[in-house]
Amino acid sequence: MNEYHALFARAAEWISDGVRAGWLGDVDQSQFAAIEQAAPADLFTGRAARPLVAALFGGTGVGKSSLLNRIAGEALARTGVQRPTSREVTLYVPAAARPEKLPAALPLGSVQIREHHSDALANVAWIDAPDIDSVEESNRRLALAWLPHVDLVIYVVSPERYRDDPGWRVLQQRGGRHGWIFVMNRWDEGDLRQREDFAAILRGAEFADPLVFCTCGLSQTPRLPSPDQLDELLARVRALQSAHRVEELARLGCAARLRELREMLSGAIQRCGDEEKWEQFEIWWRSQWSKTAAAVADGATWVIQASAGRIAALHGGVVGAIRRQAAALRNPRSVEPRELTPADELAAAAHGLWDEWTEAKVRSALDQAETRLRLDGLPSAPAMAALAEPARDAAAAVTAAARDELRVALSRPGDLLQRLARRATGFLTVALPGAALAWIAYTAIVGYFNASRGQAPFLGTPFLVHSGLVMLVSWLPPFLLDRRLRPSLQRTVAGALRAALERELEEIGSRLAAAVGRSAAEAGRFRSRGESIVAAVDESLQAAAAQPTDADLTRVIRKATPVDEFAARA
């Protein structure tokens, strides 16, 4: 029993953790709560040994209370006209095993506890339960509330109603949870063929060799179709009251509950998804994000070009300076205080990369991921929670990356070759005109010196024209080449924005894929915990099945399958 309670405690913790994390839902918690955990031992807490709990169940008017009165040898329960339908529970217990405190889940206000001093049945506690087919819902609830605390169900029928008994259909669902003995009471109204027919019905309900006793509840027994079998019934109960057989019946109930627990856990584990399903989802998500990233990059092209054009127009060269001066002249008071700094312009361009359209594309990808998870039968809540954080931080990440990329690109425009070439052209733009000017000066000084000595004519207009042409030819080619090599401000801004967006989209994709991978790993760990509990349940069931069952117990046990135990409850 300690192992039984430990398994249920492990399962309860696993389910609670799963519901809290989103791997399991309220349905799983409800299914677990529906599994009975109460046991007959709960009636006798604090005792090293307990009696066999035998309960008289049956429909209205079959004579359960009369049968208990015959067993007790006195009027314990009201019968006949005094109580046409049972509305209370009579608990007839050995004086040495009177329960001090009944479980809180039982409706204690409807319980009558009486003591007996029978030596023959010193280890049997009898229960006279309310009518299982009562038209009053409260009576049916009262009867069902006591069923988990029963070792041996003594199901009482009458010759009149044994074939059409709604209470029997309810109790048949619990076939594997108790030992069973059947009584056809009011035998003075019966026929031997009815007894045989009832036994055939029981064999069809998987009772291989059912124990059926015929009794009569009348104090003065009339002529009966066959002898009254109350003594045989009591002898069979006496044979089951030993501590060993009580323990065997308790183990029978525990095994039925463990089979139900196993079915419930197996279904919950299956809903967590297996490794193959999670791998397929990870592959699908990478493909889906690639499409989303490509669509976002394509959709941002116009925004990038517009932002780059605006910055180039406002800050690019002479034209930009003229535009700024013109704006200042048109409205000197309003423009000057509100004029954007270059840093503000860069921040505005970076922020424009992630707009409402981009956010909608990302949300659409996440919505498709949630739909795919549900279609694949995977728990969506944990995975979507893991995906939400990278998606939520995407706008800030793209904006920061674009701003940093713009600053770096504008501080060092162009590539390395362009920068080296521009250094060369910059040097030539200064050096060549300088060299030409030095040559012109030298030529002018030498010519003047020679002319003053009469050795040559003075330099005239042709020398001036030629000097100007030399200066122009030495300065203009390197200057034009330098202008040609100078990176376009618009292209620099556009390239920086595009590079930042593409790089950050790839980084966001990696973070989202990592989030999916973490969810898959967490699902695997959670699934493994559940599988370890199922393995422990299987081990306990195998140990119980390996223990031999004696002949007296074999005839009171129904051979129920694990499937019908859970299916009936569901």
C-alpha positions, 0 to 999 in steps of 0.5 A, a space after each residue: 500500500 505504501 508503494 501504491 500511495 507513492 506511485 499516486 503521489 509521483 503521478 500527482 506531482 508530475 501532472 501538477 508540474 505539467 499543467 503548470 508548465 503547459 505540457 498538460 491541460 485541465 483534461 489531464 488533471 480532471 482524468 487523474 482526479 477521477 481515478 479513485 484513490 480511496 481504499 477500504 483501509 481508510 475506514 480503519 486508519 491507525 490500525 495494524 490490521 483491519 477487517 474484511 469490508 463486505 458490502 450488500 449492494 443492490 437495487 430497490 426492494 431486493 431485500 438487502 436490509 432483510 439479509 443483513 438482519 438475518 446475518 446479524 440475528 437482530 433488526 439492525 436496519 429498517 425493512 419493508 414498509 418502514 424503509 421502502 428504499 435505503 437512504 442511509 448506510 448501516 455499518 455493522 463492525 466488530 466491536 474491536 475494530 469500530 472506526 474512530 473517524 471515518 474519511 471526510 469524503 463520506 457523508 457521515 450524517 447518513 451512517 449508522 454504526 452498529 457493533 457485533 461480537 460474532 466469533 465466526 465473523 470477528 474479522 468482517 465489517 458489513 455495510 448495508 448500502 443505499 439502493 444503487 438504482 434509486 430515483 433519488 440522486 442523493 441515494 445513488 451518490 451515497 452508495 457510490 461514495 462507499 464503493 471505493 472502501 469495499 473489499 467484497 461486494 455482495 450483490 443482491 438481486 431478486 428473481 423479478 429484476 435480475 435481468 433489468 437492473 440499472 444498478 448492476 450496469 453501474 457496478 459492472 464497470 467496477 468489476 476488477 476492483 473488488 471481490 464479488 459474491 452474488 445473492 438471489 434473495 427473495 428466493 421464495 419467489 424464484 425458480 431454479 431456471 432463473 438462478 441458472 440464467 443469472 449465472 449465465 449472465 455473470 459468465 458472460 460478464 467475465 466471471 468464469 465461475 461466479 458464486 451465486 447463493 439463493 436466500 430468503 429474507 423472511 423470518 419464517 421460511 416458506 417452501 423454496 425451489 432449493 434450500 436456503 444458502 445463507 449458511 454457505 454464503 457466510 461460510 464463504 465470507 468466513 473463508 475470506 476474512 483472514 488477513 492474507 486474503 484481505 490483503 489479496 483483495 486490497 491488492 486487487 483494488 490497488 491493481 485496478 486503480 494502477 491500471 487506470 492510472 497507467 492508461 491515464 498517464 500513457 495518454 498524457 505522455 502521448 499528448 506531450 509528443 514524441 521525439 520524431 514529432 518535435 524534430 519534424 516541427 523544428 524542421 518545419 519552423 526553420 523553413 517557415 522562418 526562412 520564408 518569413 525573413 525573406 518576405 520581411 527583407 523584400 518588404 523593407 526594400 522600399 523603406 530602406 531606399 526611402 530612408 537612405 534617400 532622405 538622409 542623402 538629400 538632407 546631409 549629402 554635399 552641396 545640395 544638402 547644405 543648400 536645402 538646409 539653408 533654404 529651410 532655415 531661411 523660410 522659417 528660421 524660428 521653427 526650423 532651428 530648434 526642431 532641426 534633427 541632428 545626424 544622430 536623430 536621422 540615423 535613429 529614425 532610419 533604423 527605427 523605420 526598419 521594423 514597422 507594423 507590417 513587419 510585426 504583422 508578418 512575424 505574428 503571422 509566422 507565430 500563429 502558423 506555428 501554433 496551428 502546426 503544433 496543434 495539428 501535430 498533437 503537440 502542446 502549444 503553450 510551452 513552445 509558444 511561450 518560448 518563441 514569444 520572448 525572441 519575437 518580442 525583442 526582435 524590434 529592439 534588436 533590429 533597431 539597435 543593430 541598424 543604428 550601430 551598423 549605420 554609425 560604422 558604415 558612415 564613419 568608414 564608408 566604402 570597402 578597404 580598396 575604395 579607401 586605399 584608392 581614395 587616399 591615393 587620389 587625395 594625395 595626387 589631388 594635392 601633390 600633382 598641382 603642387 608639383 605643377 605649381 613648382 615647375 611653373 614658378 621655376 620656369 617663370 624665375 629662370 625665364 625672367 632671369 634670362 630675359 633680364 640678361 638679354 639671353 631670351 625674350 620675356 615670357 608672355 601670354 602663351 606661357 600664362 595659358 600653358 601654365 593654367 592648362 598644366 595646373 588644370 591637367 594636374 588637378 582635374 583627373 585625380 579630383 574627378 577620380 576621387 569624386 568617382 571613388 567617393 561612396 554614395 551616401 545613399 548607397 552607404 546608408 541603404 547598404 548598412 540598413 540592409 546588412 543590419 536587417 539581414 544579419 539580425 533576421 538570421 540571428 532572430 531565426 537562430 534564437 527562435 530555432 533555439 527556443 523550439 529546441 529547448 521546448 523539444 528538450 524540455 518535452 523530452 525530459 518531462 515525457 521521460 519523467 512520466 515514462 518512468 512512473 509508468 514503468 514503476 506502475 508496470 513493475 508493481 502490476 507485474 509483481 502483483 500478477 506474479 503472486 499466486 491466488 488461492 482457489 477461494 479468491 479465484 472464484 470471487 475475482 472478475 478477470 477484467 482487462 486494463 482497457 475496460 477499467 479505463 474506458 468505463 471510467 472515461 
